[in-house]
């Protein structure tokens, strides 16, 4: 039988997306995955286990998911996740909390990172264009992330920085 923390969640699960400030290497992914699994097995809200998942995706994103229809995440449990991720980042010299760093796929399909300030210059040079796919880290449902994590710049919230 699966424990709440190892259960595969539905597409309705609430997610929190944390983007690293750089692409992670295989050793970092393995280390983070081990620490995530251990921490996630203990993640709870007021002593009740959360039905959750946690994973690294595309060598850049740390994602937490909770089935809030079964056990909602409380402010304290969310605070504990933020504290854990901050500690994890400090140990590995990573920043998962810079929300004005953006990830996109270049014309060759390779993940690139840029800042809100640099985006305008990249757009003016044609390196980034209206159809460049950007990761939408504002999504809040697991299914939305699976279906719509990549959005053309012209339809993305990132366009406001142009």
SULCOR-V608450 format. One record per pair of residues at least 12 apart in sequence whose C-alpha atoms are under 7 Angstrom apart, sorted by the first residue. I is the first residue (numbers start at 0). GAP is how many residues later the second one is. If there is no record, write none. Layout:
i->{I I}
gap->{GAP GAP}
This chain:
i->{3 3 3 3 4 4 4 4 4 4 5 5 6 6 7 8 10 10 10 11 11 11 12 12 12 12 12 12 13 13 13 13 13 13 13 14 14 14 14 14 14 14 15 15 15 15 16 16 16 16 16 17 17 17 17 17 18 18 18 18 19 19 19 19 19 20 20 20 20 21 22 22 23 23 28 32 35 43 44 44 44 44 49 49 50 50 50 51 51 51 52 52 64 99 99 100 100 100 100 101 101 102 102 103 103 103 104 104 104 105 115 118 118 119 119 129 129 129 130 130 130 131 131 132 132 132 132 133 133 133 133 134 134 134 135 135 135}
gap->{45 46 47 48 35 36 45 46 47 48 46 47 44 45 45 58 130 131 132 129 130 131 52 53 54 55 128 129 51 52 53 54 126 127 128 48 49 50 51 125 126 127 47 48 49 124 44 45 46 47 120 43 44 45 78 79 41 42 43 77 40 41 74 75 76 73 74 75 80 38 36 37 35 36 27 22 18 33 28 29 31 32 16 21 15 16 20 13 14 15 12 13 77 15 16 12 13 14 15 12 13 31 32 29 30 31 27 28 29 26 45 42 43 41 42 22 23 24 21 22 23 20 21 17 18 19 20 16 17 18 19 14 15 16 13 14 15}
